[in-house]
Amino acid sequence: MKKILVSLAAVVALSGVASATVNNQTGCGLGSMIIKDDSSAVMLALQATTNGTSGNQTFGITSGTSNCKKTKFVMNERAEEFVASNMDILAKEIAVGQGESLDTLDELLGVEDKLAFNAALQANYNKIYSSKSVKMADVLDNIATTAL
């Protein structure tokens, strides 16, 4: 009984949020293209299910189709490991805007315009390395938000 009440509360909460704002909850993909009604939790669930089961959301994100914005780069496990292992040298190279480790990071992230990307990192150095005790995950998050 408790699970039913929690589920009902979640549906009511989601339906209120969905009607109050523009839909950005289900992401891009086929579901958001063919199911335009986002006024209820049921319709949002149908959009998300269609996005997930049609298998086109990942392709849309990487290609910029299906109402998706193309990402400039994708964080991956290799990039995470590289940043974790090279925090100090990356900090120095980002500060000057160039270097071998920074070039490697560009490659791991699949950056197309490396000069512009490195310049953006250099300009936002204080935002990326926000403290002396900054963690790898924070550096990656900061790179993603400041370099886009």
Contacts in CASP RR format, 6 or more apart in sequence:
PFRMAT RR
TARGET T0000
AUTHOR 0000-0000-0000
METHOD contacts of the structure
MODEL  1
MKKILVSLAAVVALSGVASATVNNQTGCGLGSMIIKDDSSAVMLALQATT
NGTSGNQTFGITSGTSNCKKTKFVMNERAEEFVASNMDILAKEIAVGQGE
SLDTLDELLGVEDKLAFNAALQANYNKIYSSKSVKMADVLDNIATTAL
10 41 0 8 1.000
11 41 0 8 1.000
11 42 0 8 1.000
14 25 0 8 1.000
14 41 0 8 1.000
14 44 0 8 1.000
15 39 0 8 1.000
15 40 0 8 1.000
15 41 0 8 1.000
17 25 0 8 1.000
18 25 0 8 1.000
18 38 0 8 1.000
18 39 0 8 1.000
18 40 0 8 1.000
18 41 0 8 1.000
18 43 0 8 1.000
18 44 0 8 1.000
19 39 0 8 1.000
19 40 0 8 1.000
23 32 0 8 1.000
23 38 0 8 1.000
23 44 0 8 1.000
23 47 0 8 1.000
25 38 0 8 1.000
25 44 0 8 1.000
25 48 0 8 1.000
26 32 0 8 1.000
26 38 0 8 1.000
26 44 0 8 1.000
26 47 0 8 1.000
26 48 0 8 1.000
26 51 0 8 1.000
27 47 0 8 1.000
27 48 0 8 1.000
27 51 0 8 1.000
27 57 0 8 1.000
27 68 0 8 1.000
28 51 0 8 1.000
28 57 0 8 1.000
28 60 0 8 1.000
28 61 0 8 1.000
28 66 0 8 1.000
28 67 0 8 1.000
28 68 0 8 1.000
28 69 0 8 1.000
29 50 0 8 1.000
29 51 0 8 1.000
29 54 0 8 1.000
29 56 0 8 1.000
29 57 0 8 1.000
29 60 0 8 1.000
29 66 0 8 1.000
29 67 0 8 1.000
29 68 0 8 1.000
30 50 0 8 1.000
30 51 0 8 1.000
30 54 0 8 1.000
30 55 0 8 1.000
30 56 0 8 1.000
30 57 0 8 1.000
30 66 0 8 1.000
31 46 0 8 1.000
31 47 0 8 1.000
31 48 0 8 1.000
31 50 0 8 1.000
31 51 0 8 1.000
31 54 0 8 1.000
32 47 0 8 1.000
32 51 0 8 1.000
32 66 0 8 1.000
32 67 0 8 1.000
33 66 0 8 1.000
33 67 0 8 1.000
34 50 0 8 1.000
35 43 0 8 1.000
35 46 0 8 1.000
35 47 0 8 1.000
35 50 0 8 1.000
37 43 0 8 1.000
38 44 0 8 1.000
38 47 0 8 1.000
51 57 0 8 1.000
56 66 0 8 1.000
57 66 0 8 1.000
57 68 0 8 1.000
59 65 0 8 1.000
59 66 0 8 1.000
60 66 0 8 1.000
60 68 0 8 1.000
60 70 0 8 1.000
61 68 0 8 1.000
61 69 0 8 1.000
61 70 0 8 1.000
61 71 0 8 1.000
62 70 0 8 1.000
62 71 0 8 1.000
62 74 0 8 1.000
63 70 0 8 1.000
64 70 0 8 1.000
72 111 0 8 1.000
72 112 0 8 1.000
72 117 0 8 1.000
72 147 0 8 1.000
72 148 0 8 1.000
73 109 0 8 1.000
73 110 0 8 1.000
73 111 0 8 1.000
73 117 0 8 1.000
73 144 0 8 1.000
73 147 0 8 1.000
74 109 0 8 1.000
74 110 0 8 1.000
75 109 0 8 1.000
75 140 0 8 1.000
75 144 0 8 1.000
76 108 0 8 1.000
76 109 0 8 1.000
78 108 0 8 1.000
79 105 0 8 1.000
79 108 0 8 1.000
79 109 0 8 1.000
79 140 0 8 1.000
80 136 0 8 1.000
80 137 0 8 1.000
80 140 0 8 1.000
82 104 0 8 1.000
82 105 0 8 1.000
82 108 0 8 1.000
83 90 0 8 1.000
83 105 0 8 1.000
83 136 0 8 1.000
83 139 0 8 1.000
83 140 0 8 1.000
84 136 0 8 1.000
86 101 0 8 1.000
87 136 0 8 1.000
87 139 0 8 1.000
89 101 0 8 1.000
90 101 0 8 1.000
90 102 0 8 1.000
90 105 0 8 1.000
90 139 0 8 1.000
91 129 0 8 1.000
93 99 0 8 1.000
93 100 0 8 1.000
93 101 0 8 1.000
93 102 0 8 1.000
94 102 0 8 1.000
94 118 0 8 1.000
94 121 0 8 1.000
94 122 0 8 1.000
94 125 0 8 1.000
94 128 0 8 1.000
94 129 0 8 1.000
95 122 0 8 1.000
95 125 0 8 1.000
96 122 0 8 1.000
97 118 0 8 1.000
97 119 0 8 1.000
97 121 0 8 1.000
97 122 0 8 1.000
98 118 0 8 1.000
102 118 0 8 1.000
102 121 0 8 1.000
103 114 0 8 1.000
106 114 0 8 1.000
106 117 0 8 1.000
106 118 0 8 1.000
111 117 0 8 1.000
117 147 0 8 1.000
120 146 0 8 1.000
120 147 0 8 1.000
121 128 0 8 1.000
121 143 0 8 1.000
121 146 0 8 1.000
121 147 0 8 1.000
124 142 0 8 1.000
124 146 0 8 1.000
124 147 0 8 1.000
127 142 0 8 1.000
127 145 0 8 1.000
127 146 0 8 1.000
128 139 0 8 1.000
128 142 0 8 1.000
128 143 0 8 1.000
128 146 0 8 1.000
129 139 0 8 1.000
129 142 0 8 1.000
130 138 0 8 1.000
130 142 0 8 1.000
134 142 0 8 1.000
END
